[in-house]
Amino acid sequence: MRLDTDPYLERYAARVQGMSASEIRALFSVASRPEIVSFAGGMPNTASLDMEAVEAVAAALVREEGALALQYGGGQGRPELRELLVDIMRHEGVPAHADDLVVTVGGQQALELIAKCFVDPGDIVIAEGPTYVGGIGALSSHQADVRHVPMDDDGMRVDLLEEMLARLAGEGRRPKYVYTVPNHQNPAGVSLSVERRHRLAELAEVHDLLILEDNPYGLLDFDGRTWPSLRELVPERVIYVGTMSKTFAPGVRTGWVAAPPPVRDKLVLLREAADLCPANLTQMLVERWLTTQPWQEQVKRFRSVYHERAEVMLRALEAEMPAGVEWTVPSGGFYVWLTVPAGIDTSDLLAKAINHRVAYVPGRGFYGDGSGGDKMRLCFSYPPVERIHEGIVRLGELLHAELELVQAVYGDDIPDMRRRGPDEPGTQLGG
């Protein structure tokens, strides 16, 4: 058997033929080396948790309710946990009832189940451009036709969404849903303005749209502000996804979907077919955390940690980046979205960056159409605060050198690196 071929290729289902590892997962093995300052993985700073409290909660759970915690549960998730998750949503003004919720294995399973519920091959789903790479992965696994709407500092360009909807209506087509991360978006770091939220809600009514509102970062606004939820504005047209990964810990793998009853019932059937039920152990651990610990104070600590790191990164970018480099200024969440000058391709540059002992995620990983060659995502939540400036210095040195090289090679005839198809030349990690 040749090692460079897949002997099972002809046996695979069509939906997995084009699947490949994301750029983020491909980075982990090299970016985790201690000499590299990694701005790649979008990981929360779990070191900021009170580990003694986590240990005490886990030990008490096993000691007092271990037999139940280690048993099978129901496919919708424990009602006790669903009541507590509704309370979390209430802190952001998001209306829900415990019966509306389906507990999932993190927010990612929620996105996958929703795609499986609604998307047939070739169906159109509209998403921000850029958008969360896991959202693209869930849609790609069901062969969706992902159409991107550009963003600016106020989030999705809802005026351009309106134009896209009009074009699609003229073609006799309607998207299955609009996918948005409205609060401190991954990867762009910006939030959808209040005015645009209301306009998006109006468009949902006019065009009979379904909206998927993905909200991992809503409680992580640096100033503690909350934004109007799309579910609050048009509840029957919104499927809402939440997660404990960013406000407690990703290791508990606990997320949820709030959906209208008919959709909720379908999602329960789909998740029972996939994994039968969420884990009682982690559900009950989250329950005890929320009922015995000052979880809101923990969220405030996270906000403070991330705010400090964001400020360090922004000051370093201002000091170290060459002329022509631009970046977003987040007001919460984990990310800065950086745009490089013409002639630099961030996918091609990544190998040099690793050799320069700094890592990022190239922009193409956040688009489904080959865009983003002039973009990169920088995550400030995880690196130690003292290493953030060090990493930005290395990135700045690399970009200065690359710009000099581009000018020497191309002069005034600099190529456009913003878009490239998947089969065109270039050094890409994953898809």
C-alpha positions as CSV (number, residue, x, y, z in Angstrom):
1,M,0.0,0.0,0.0
2,R,1.3,3.5,-0.9
3,L,1.6,5.7,2.1
4,D,0.6,8.8,0.2
5,T,-2.8,7.5,-0.8
6,D,-6.0,6.7,1.2
7,P,-7.2,3.2,0.4
8,Y,-10.6,4.1,1.8
9,L,-11.2,7.1,-0.4
10,E,-13.8,5.5,-2.6
11,R,-15.8,4.3,0.4
12,Y,-16.3,7.6,2.1
13,A,-19.6,9.5,2.0
14,A,-19.6,12.5,-0.2
15,R,-19.9,14.9,2.7
16,V,-16.5,13.9,4.1
17,Q,-14.5,13.9,0.8
18,G,-13.5,17.6,1.1
19,M,-13.0,17.7,4.9
20,S,-9.6,18.7,6.2
21,A,-8.1,19.7,9.5
22,S,-8.6,23.4,10.5
23,E,-5.6,25.7,10.4
24,I,-6.0,26.1,14.2
25,R,-5.7,22.4,15.0
26,A,-2.8,22.0,12.6
27,L,-1.0,24.7,14.6
28,F,-1.3,23.3,18.0
29,S,1.5,20.8,17.8
30,V,4.1,23.4,16.9
31,A,2.6,26.5,18.6
32,S,2.6,24.7,22.0
33,R,6.4,24.6,22.1
34,P,7.6,26.7,25.0
35,E,9.9,28.9,23.0
36,I,7.0,30.1,20.8
37,V,4.7,32.9,21.9
38,S,1.4,31.6,20.6
39,F,-1.5,33.9,19.7
40,A,-3.1,31.0,17.9
41,G,-5.4,28.9,20.0
42,G,-8.5,30.7,21.3
43,M,-8.3,29.3,24.8
44,P,-9.6,30.8,28.0
45,N,-7.2,31.4,30.9
46,T,-8.2,28.6,33.1
47,A,-5.3,29.4,35.4
48,S,-7.4,32.3,36.6
49,L,-9.9,29.8,38.2
50,D,-9.9,29.1,41.9
51,M,-8.5,25.6,41.6
52,E,-9.1,24.8,45.2
53,A,-12.7,25.6,44.8
54,V,-12.9,23.4,41.6
55,E,-11.3,20.6,43.5
56,A,-13.7,20.9,46.4
57,V,-16.7,21.0,44.2
58,A,-15.6,18.0,42.2
59,A,-14.7,16.0,45.3
60,A,-18.0,16.7,47.0
61,L,-20.0,15.8,43.9
62,V,-18.3,12.3,43.6
63,R,-18.6,11.8,47.4
64,E,-22.2,12.7,47.7
65,E,-23.8,11.9,44.3
66,G,-21.2,9.8,42.5
67,A,-23.5,6.9,41.6
68,L,-25.9,9.3,39.8
69,A,-23.2,11.4,38.3
70,L,-21.6,8.4,36.6
71,Q,-24.9,7.1,35.2
72,Y,-26.7,7.7,31.9
73,G,-28.9,10.8,31.7
74,G,-31.6,12.2,29.4
75,G,-31.0,13.4,25.9
76,Q,-32.2,17.0,26.6
77,G,-29.9,17.4,29.5
78,R,-30.7,17.6,33.3
79,P,-33.6,19.9,34.1
80,E,-31.7,21.3,37.1
81,L,-28.9,22.4,34.9
82,R,-31.2,23.9,32.3
83,E,-32.8,26.0,35.0
84,L,-29.4,27.4,35.9
85,L,-28.5,28.1,32.3
86,V,-31.7,30.1,31.9
87,D,-30.5,32.2,34.8
88,I,-27.2,32.8,33.1
89,M,-29.0,33.9,30.0
90,R,-31.2,36.2,32.1
91,H,-28.0,38.1,33.2
92,E,-27.7,39.2,29.6
93,G,-31.4,39.9,29.2
94,V,-31.9,36.8,27.0
95,P,-35.4,35.3,27.5
96,A,-35.8,31.6,27.7
97,H,-37.5,28.8,29.6
98,A,-35.7,25.6,30.8
99,D,-38.0,23.6,28.5
100,D,-36.5,25.5,25.5
101,L,-33.0,24.3,26.2
102,V,-31.0,21.3,25.0
103,V,-27.7,20.7,26.7
104,T,-24.8,19.9,24.4
105,V,-21.2,18.9,24.5
106,G,-19.9,22.4,24.2
107,G,-21.1,25.0,21.8
108,Q,-19.5,23.2,18.9
109,Q,-21.8,20.2,19.1
110,A,-24.7,22.7,19.1
111,L,-23.5,24.2,15.8
112,E,-23.1,20.7,14.3
113,L,-26.5,19.5,15.4
114,I,-28.2,22.7,14.0
115,A,-26.4,22.3,10.7
116,K,-27.4,18.6,10.6
117,C,-31.0,19.6,11.4
118,F,-31.4,22.2,8.6
119,V,-28.7,21.8,5.9
120,D,-28.9,19.7,2.8
121,P,-26.0,19.6,0.3
122,G,-25.9,22.9,-1.6
123,D,-28.2,24.8,0.8
124,I,-27.2,28.4,1.4
125,V,-26.2,29.6,4.9
126,I,-25.1,33.2,5.3
127,A,-22.4,34.1,7.8
128,E,-20.2,37.0,8.7
129,G,-17.0,37.3,6.8
130,P,-14.8,36.3,8.7
131,T,-16.6,33.9,10.9
132,Y,-15.8,31.2,13.6
133,V,-13.8,28.4,12.0
134,G,-15.8,25.8,13.9
135,G,-19.0,27.2,12.4
136,I,-17.5,26.8,9.0
137,G,-16.5,23.2,9.9
138,A,-20.0,22.3,11.0
139,L,-21.5,23.8,7.8
140,S,-18.9,22.2,5.5
141,S,-19.5,18.8,7.0
142,H,-23.1,19.1,5.6
143,Q,-21.9,20.6,2.3
144,A,-23.5,24.0,2.9
145,D,-22.9,26.8,0.4
146,V,-21.6,29.5,2.8
147,R,-22.1,33.0,1.7
148,H,-20.2,35.7,3.6
149,V,-21.3,39.2,4.5
150,P,-18.4,41.6,5.2
151,M,-17.9,43.2,8.6
152,D,-16.6,46.6,9.9
153,D,-16.0,48.0,13.3
154,D,-19.8,47.7,14.0
155,G,-20.1,44.1,13.1
156,M,-21.9,42.5,10.1
157,R,-22.8,45.0,7.3
158,V,-26.5,44.4,7.6
159,D,-27.0,46.7,4.6
160,L,-25.0,44.3,2.5
161,L,-26.9,41.4,4.0
162,E,-30.1,43.1,2.8
163,E,-28.6,43.3,-0.7
164,M,-27.6,39.7,-0.7
165,L,-31.1,38.6,0.4
166,A,-32.6,40.6,-2.4
167,R,-30.3,38.9,-4.9
168,L,-31.1,35.5,-3.6
169,A,-34.8,36.2,-3.7
170,G,-34.5,37.2,-7.3
171,E,-32.9,33.8,-8.0
172,G,-35.8,32.1,-6.2
173,R,-33.5,31.0,-3.3
174,R,-33.7,31.5,0.5
175,P,-30.9,30.8,3.0
176,K,-31.6,28.2,5.6
177,Y,-30.3,30.6,8.2
178,V,-28.0,33.5,9.0
179,Y,-25.2,32.6,11.4
180,T,-23.8,35.4,13.6
181,V,-21.5,35.8,16.6
182,P,-22.8,39.3,17.6
183,N,-20.8,39.8,20.8
184,H,-17.0,40.3,20.6
185,Q,-16.9,38.2,17.5
186,N,-14.5,35.3,16.9
187,P,-12.2,36.2,15.0
188,A,-12.8,39.9,14.4
189,G,-13.2,41.0,18.1
190,V,-16.0,43.5,17.2
191,S,-19.7,43.6,18.3
192,L,-22.8,44.1,16.2
193,S,-24.2,47.6,16.9
194,V,-27.5,48.0,18.5
195,E,-28.9,49.7,15.4
196,R,-27.8,46.8,13.2
197,R,-29.3,44.3,15.6
198,H,-32.7,45.9,15.3
199,R,-32.3,46.0,11.5
200,L,-31.3,42.4,11.4
201,A,-34.4,41.5,13.4
202,E,-36.5,43.5,10.9
203,L,-35.0,41.7,8.0
204,A,-35.8,38.4,9.7
205,E,-39.4,39.3,9.7
206,V,-39.5,40.7,6.1
207,H,-37.6,37.8,4.5
208,D,-38.8,35.0,6.8
209,L,-35.3,34.4,8.1
210,L,-34.0,32.0,10.7
211,I,-31.0,33.4,12.7
212,L,-28.4,31.3,14.6
213,E,-27.1,33.5,17.4
214,D,-23.9,32.1,18.8
215,N,-22.9,33.9,22.1
216,P,-19.8,32.5,23.8
217,Y,-18.4,35.9,24.8
218,G,-21.4,38.0,25.8
219,L,-20.5,38.1,29.5
220,L,-16.9,39.0,28.8
221,D,-17.4,42.7,27.9
222,F,-14.5,44.5,29.6
223,D,-16.8,47.1,31.1
224,G,-19.5,44.6,32.0
225,R,-22.0,45.9,29.5
226,T,-24.6,43.7,28.0
227,W,-25.9,43.9,24.4
228,P,-29.5,43.3,23.2
229,S,-30.0,39.7,22.2
230,L,-31.4,38.9,18.9
231,R,-33.5,36.2,20.7
232,E,-34.9,39.0,22.7
233,L,-35.9,40.9,19.6
234,V,-37.4,38.1,17.5
235,P,-37.6,35.0,19.7
236,E,-39.4,32.7,17.3
237,R,-36.8,33.4,14.6
238,V,-33.7,32.8,16.6
239,I,-31.9,29.7,17.7
240,Y,-29.5,30.7,20.5
241,V,-26.2,28.9,21.4
242,G,-24.4,29.4,24.7
243,T,-21.4,27.7,26.4
244,M,-19.7,27.4,29.7
245,S,-16.3,27.1,28.0
246,K,-15.5,30.8,28.3
247,T,-17.1,31.7,31.7
248,F,-16.1,28.5,33.5
249,A,-13.9,26.0,31.7
250,P,-13.8,24.3,28.3
251,G,-12.9,21.0,29.9
252,V,-16.4,20.5,31.3
253,R,-17.7,20.5,27.6
254,T,-21.0,22.0,28.5
255,G,-23.0,24.1,26.0
256,W,-26.7,24.6,25.2
257,V,-29.2,25.5,22.5
258,A,-32.3,27.5,23.2
259,A,-34.8,26.9,20.3
260,P,-38.5,27.0,19.5
261,P,-40.2,23.7,20.6
262,P,-40.3,22.0,17.2
263,V,-36.6,22.6,16.6
264,R,-35.8,21.6,20.1
265,D,-37.5,18.3,19.7
266,K,-35.5,17.6,16.4
267,L,-32.2,18.5,18.1
268,V,-32.9,16.1,21.0
269,L,-33.5,13.3,18.5
270,L,-30.3,14.1,16.6
271,R,-28.1,14.3,19.7
272,E,-29.6,11.0,21.0
273,A,-28.6,9.4,17.7
274,A,-25.1,10.9,17.9
275,D,-24.1,10.3,21.6
276,L,-27.3,9.3,23.5
277,C,-27.0,12.0,26.2
278,P,-24.6,14.6,27.7
279,A,-22.5,13.5,30.5
280,N,-24.1,13.6,33.9
281,L,-20.8,14.0,35.6
282,T,-19.9,17.3,33.9
283,Q,-23.5,18.6,34.0
284,M,-23.6,18.1,37.7
285,L,-20.2,19.6,38.2
286,V,-21.4,22.8,36.4
287,E,-24.6,22.7,38.5
288,R,-22.6,22.6,41.7
289,W,-20.3,25.3,40.5
290,L,-23.2,27.6,39.7
291,T,-25.0,26.9,43.0
292,T,-22.1,26.8,45.5
293,Q,-19.6,29.3,44.1
294,P,-19.7,33.0,43.3
295,W,-19.6,32.4,39.6
296,Q,-20.3,36.0,38.7
297,E,-17.2,37.1,40.6
298,Q,-15.2,34.5,38.6
299,V,-16.6,36.1,35.4
300,K,-15.4,39.5,36.7
301,R,-12.0,38.1,37.3
302,F,-11.9,36.7,33.7
303,R,-13.0,40.1,32.4
304,S,-10.1,41.8,34.3
305,V,-7.5,39.3,33.1
306,Y,-8.6,39.6,29.5
307,H,-8.9,43.4,29.6
308,E,-5.3,43.7,30.9
309,R,-4.0,41.3,28.2
310,A,-5.9,43.2,25.5
311,E,-4.5,46.5,26.6
312,V,-0.9,45.1,26.6
313,M,-1.4,43.7,23.1
314,L,-2.9,46.9,21.7
315,R,-0.1,49.0,23.1
316,A,2.5,46.6,21.7
317,L,0.8,46.7,18.3
318,E,0.9,50.5,18.3
319,A,4.6,50.5,19.1
320,E,5.8,47.6,16.9
321,M,3.8,47.3,13.8
322,P,5.0,48.8,10.5
323,A,3.0,51.4,8.6
324,G,0.0,49.9,6.7
325,V,-0.8,47.3,9.3
326,E,-4.4,47.7,10.8
327,W,-6.2,46.0,13.6
328,T,-9.5,45.9,15.4
329,V,-9.8,47.2,19.0
330,P,-11.9,44.8,21.0
331,S,-14.2,45.8,23.9
332,G,-14.4,42.2,25.2
333,G,-13.7,38.6,24.3
334,F,-10.4,37.1,23.2
335,Y,-9.3,38.5,19.8
336,V,-7.7,41.1,17.7
337,W,-8.1,40.8,13.9
338,L,-5.1,42.2,12.0
339,T,-4.8,43.2,8.4
340,V,-1.4,43.3,6.7
341,P,-0.4,45.4,3.7
342,A,-0.6,44.3,0.1
343,G,1.9,41.7,-1.0
344,I,1.9,39.7,2.2
345,D,0.0,36.4,2.4
346,T,-0.5,35.3,6.1
347,S,-0.8,31.6,5.2
348,D,2.5,31.7,3.4
349,L,4.1,33.8,6.2
350,L,3.1,31.3,9.0
351,A,6.2,29.0,8.6
352,K,8.5,32.1,8.9
353,A,6.5,33.2,11.9
354,I,7.0,29.8,13.6
355,N,10.7,30.0,12.9
356,H,10.6,33.5,14.4
357,R,9.1,31.9,17.5
358,V,5.6,33.5,17.3
359,A,2.3,31.9,16.1
360,Y,-1.0,33.2,14.9
361,V,-4.0,31.9,12.8
362,P,-4.0,32.9,9.1
363,G,-7.2,34.6,8.0
364,R,-8.2,32.1,5.4
365,G,-9.3,29.6,8.1
366,F,-12.2,32.0,8.9
367,Y,-13.7,32.1,5.4
368,G,-15.3,29.4,3.2
369,D,-14.4,31.1,-0.1
370,G,-10.6,31.5,-0.1
371,S,-10.7,35.1,1.3
372,G,-8.6,36.4,4.2
373,G,-5.1,36.1,2.8
374,D,-4.2,39.5,4.2
375,K,-5.7,38.8,7.7
376,M,-4.6,37.0,10.9
377,R,-6.2,36.4,14.2
378,L,-4.3,37.2,17.4
379,C,-5.6,35.7,20.6
380,F,-4.6,37.6,23.8
381,S,-6.5,35.5,26.4
382,Y,-4.1,32.7,26.9
383,P,-0.5,33.8,26.7
384,P,1.1,35.0,30.0
385,V,0.8,38.7,30.1
386,E,4.6,39.2,30.2
387,R,5.0,37.4,26.9
388,I,2.4,39.3,24.9
389,H,4.7,42.2,24.2
390,E,7.6,39.9,23.4
391,G,5.4,38.0,20.9
392,I,4.2,41.3,19.2
393,V,7.8,42.5,19.0
394,R,8.7,39.3,17.1
395,L,5.7,39.6,14.8
396,G,6.6,43.3,14.1
397,E,10.1,42.4,13.2
398,L,8.9,39.7,10.8
399,L,6.4,42.0,9.1
400,H,9.0,44.8,8.7
401,A,11.3,42.3,7.1
402,E,8.6,40.9,4.9
403,L,7.5,44.3,3.7
404,E,11.1,45.2,2.7
405,L,11.3,41.9,0.8
406,V,7.9,42.5,-1.0
407,Q,9.1,46.0,-2.1
408,A,12.4,44.6,-3.3
409,V,10.8,41.8,-5.3
410,Y,7.7,43.5,-6.7
411,G,8.4,47.3,-6.6
412,D,5.1,49.1,-7.3
413,D,3.5,46.0,-8.9
414,I,2.5,44.3,-5.7
415,P,0.1,41.3,-6.1
416,D,-3.2,41.1,-4.3
417,M,-3.0,38.3,-1.7
418,R,-6.5,38.7,-0.3
419,R,-8.2,35.8,-2.0
420,R,-7.0,32.4,-3.2
421,G,-8.8,29.2,-4.1
422,P,-8.1,26.0,-2.3
423,D,-6.1,24.5,-5.2
424,E,-3.9,27.5,-6.0
425,P,-0.3,27.6,-4.9
426,G,0.7,28.5,-1.4
427,T,1.8,27.1,1.9
428,Q,-1.4,26.5,3.7
429,L,-2.0,24.5,6.9
430,G,-5.4,22.7,6.6
431,G,-8.4,24.3,5.0
